[in-house]
């Protein structure tokens, strides 16, 4: 795989993303760290990382079914595996009937892949190439690209950019990209057990009161999303929101630099809300084929000239990391909201706001993730109720003054709606921080 940081963090003791993804983002954490090239190569020499991924049966079985279950699509085709690792997907493709597979790997695991390819009798059809996808030259164009590129909450520390580069440079007209589609979802969530383990735990430690540490504990928990948890479907408090639907055959890297989604999420039941859960799914569709920029301009005649490689049969396979599905090594991402014991919600509550994912300035594979709660606004610069702890440089309008008093614009000062309670809790937390600083 191309990006070292993501795979290095996929061992059982380091499953948390870096501080580059923060809620709320802190000024000291806004500048992401750049991963050194030597770290990348070293990270892939650890077989434990690959053992973890190979043990992930939902992940591996989804790829096996998508490839070997669509033999008609792979039979006699030229395939490119971007970030082959141990060569698993490349060997699936060869077993499905591909006539040639180029397995590109940027780390020293390329040597391991070569060993396993030879051991399994595919040396005549699989060519392992050591190098970064953006730097290698293939002897020919390919009909299909396969890759396991997904990162935490799909895009953080993913290698989708490398796949899109390979698509635009090496994929034939009418070719396939597996997975062909990917989607990001969001929902408010109750996590009583997580909250008890990580927050209320400090109130009674072997009969001693450690609650003085709670401000620091919560600040640390809120500094970055938490992915070391498995969320059950029953813990979701609303229907899932589709944040982003990505067509891997047409999306450009520039379209993924900033993703923003407004939301209105009606709560389904009486419960306590502790934050938001984020997850993703990917789809392998053998009928969804590639149309290059030139083909899109020329229209159907170009498609006819290039030949239609779509199979008449085949099966669509979905790999989901949603709560309630079989757990994967990605699990789910949890974003903690500021509150002492969560926020009471009920079917009369509607959580409104926006979610934003923005790439870091010096590394497009790292994302800052933020959630703003407040009135919906089509202009991100107009948001006035931000829980990201960053003071905006603009004049205080009357609406902003209402927020500072603990209520949404147009709401009574002591309004008990979910939005106003969230704002008051946030303001109380900020006042506590200022008091600690002054003290």
Number of C-alpha atoms within 10 A of each C-alpha: 29 28 26 23 21 26 22 20 17 21 18 12 8 11 20 19 24 21 21 24 25 24 24 27 21 18 9 8 17 15 15 19 14 11 12 10 11 10 14 21 18 14 20 26 18 15 14 14 17 19 12 15 18 15 12 16 15 18 21 18 13 18 25 20 17 25 28 19 17 23 21 20 25 25 16 15 20 24 27 30 29 27 31 28 27 25 24 18 24 33 26 17 32 28 17 21 21 24 17 20 26 22 28 27 27 24 27 18 25 25 17 17 26 20 15 17 23 13 10 9 12 18 17 12 19 26 18 23 21 21 18 17 22 13 9 14 11 13 8 11 16 23 25 26 25 24 22 21 21 20 21 24 28 22 22 24 27 25 25 24 20 21 26 20 15 20 25 16 14 20 25 23 24 21 29 30 26 23 26 22 20 21 18 21 20 25 23 25 26 22 22 15 10 15 16 13 10 13 19 18 16 18 16 11 11 9 7 9 12 14 16 10 12 17 17 12 15 17 17 10 20 21 22 27 28 18 22 18 14 21 25 16 12 11 19 22 25 20 14 17 17 15 21 16 15 16 16 23 22 17 13 15 13 9 9 17 16 13 14 17 17 21 21 15 19 18 23 16 14 13 17 19 25 24 19 20 28 27 26 28 19 23 20 25 20 27 19 20 22 25 21 21 11 10 18 12 10 11 11 11 10 16 17 12 10 14 13 12 20 16 15 9 12 18 16 15 20 19 22 22 26 24 20 13 15 15 19 19 21 24 24 24 24 27 25 25 23 25 18 15 15 20 19 15 21 17 13 12 18 18 21 17 21 23 16 17 20 19 22 20 13 11 14 19 22 29 27 23 24 22 23 21 22 26 19 17 13 11 7 14 9 12 18 24 20 19 21 18 13 11 9 12 6 9 7 11 10 10 14 17 14 16 22 16 15 24 26 25 17 9 15 14 15 12 14 14 19 19 23 23 20 24 23 22 18 20 18 15 17 14 12 13 15 11 10 10 8 7 6
